[in-house]
Amino acid sequence: MEINPTYRANLTMPVNPVAKPDDQTAITRSVVSAVRAVNKAQLFGDNRELSFTRDRDTHKMVIRIVERQTGEVVEQIPPEQVLRMMQDLQPTRRAEKS
């Protein structure tokens, strides 16, 4: 099934893996702008929205599709189990557990 938005936005943005703090701010603003455009276009339906957050333990970006009314997470990338495995594999975490 193909869903064509009534509002088209440029959802691509360049990603620089070695971004400076000022560059990171610009990238964050671009992500926020893209997420707002996707949500405005209702690409995931009337009752769902896209959200981008940063996991506080692993500092990795997390993409979620959330039910607007209930706040229930419908889909998450990467899944919570993967984030916890990444957290366990971080060198500082392994040293603390020893």
C-alpha positions in Angstrom: 0.0 0.0 0.0 1.4 3.3 -1.0 0.5 6.5 0.9 1.0 9.7 -0.9 1.3 12.8 1.3 -0.7 15.9 0.4 2.2 18.0 1.7 5.7 17.2 0.3 8.8 18.1 2.2 12.4 17.5 1.6 13.1 14.9 4.3 16.7 14.2 3.4 19.5 15.9 5.2 23.3 15.5 5.0 24.8 13.8 7.9 28.4 14.6 9.0 29.7 11.8 11.3 32.3 14.2 12.8 30.0 17.2 13.5 31.2 20.1 15.6 28.9 21.4 18.3 27.7 24.2 16.1 27.1 21.8 13.3 25.3 19.4 15.7 22.9 22.2 16.6 22.2 22.8 12.9 21.7 19.1 12.3 19.3 18.9 15.3 17.3 21.8 13.9 17.1 20.0 10.6 15.9 16.8 12.2 13.3 18.7 14.2 12.1 20.5 11.0 11.9 17.2 9.1 9.9 15.5 11.9 7.5 18.4 12.0 7.0 18.2 8.2 6.4 14.4 8.4 3.9 14.8 11.3 2.1 17.7 9.5 1.8 15.5 6.4 0.3 12.8 8.6 2.4 10.1 6.8 1.7 7.7 9.6 -2.0 8.4 9.9 -4.2 10.9 11.8 -3.5 9.4 15.2 0.2 8.6 14.9 3.3 10.7 14.9 7.0 10.3 14.4 9.4 11.3 17.1 13.2 11.4 17.3 14.9 11.2 20.7 18.4 10.4 22.0 18.7 7.5 24.4 20.1 8.9 27.6 22.3 5.9 28.3 23.7 5.0 24.9 23.4 8.5 23.4 22.0 6.9 20.2 19.2 8.4 18.2 15.9 6.6 18.6 13.0 6.8 16.1 9.5 6.1 17.4 6.1 6.0 15.9 3.7 6.9 18.7 -0.1 6.9 19.1 -1.0 10.6 19.7 -3.9 10.0 22.1 -2.4 7.2 24.3 1.3 7.8 23.9 1.8 4.1 23.2 4.9 3.3 21.1 3.8 1.5 18.0 7.3 1.0 16.6 10.8 1.9 17.7 14.2 1.8 15.9 16.4 0.5 17.3 14.3 -1.7 19.6 14.6 -1.2 23.4 16.4 -4.6 23.7 19.1 -3.5 21.2 19.6 -0.2 23.1 20.1 -2.2 26.4 22.6 -4.5 24.7 24.5 -1.5 23.4 24.5 0.0 26.9 25.9 -3.3 28.3 28.7 -3.3 25.7 29.9 0.2 26.3 33.5 0.1 27.8 32.6 2.3 30.8 29.7 0.1 31.8 31.7 -3.1 31.7 34.4 -1.5 33.8 31.8 -0.4 36.4 30.4 -3.8 36.6 33.7 -5.5 37.3 
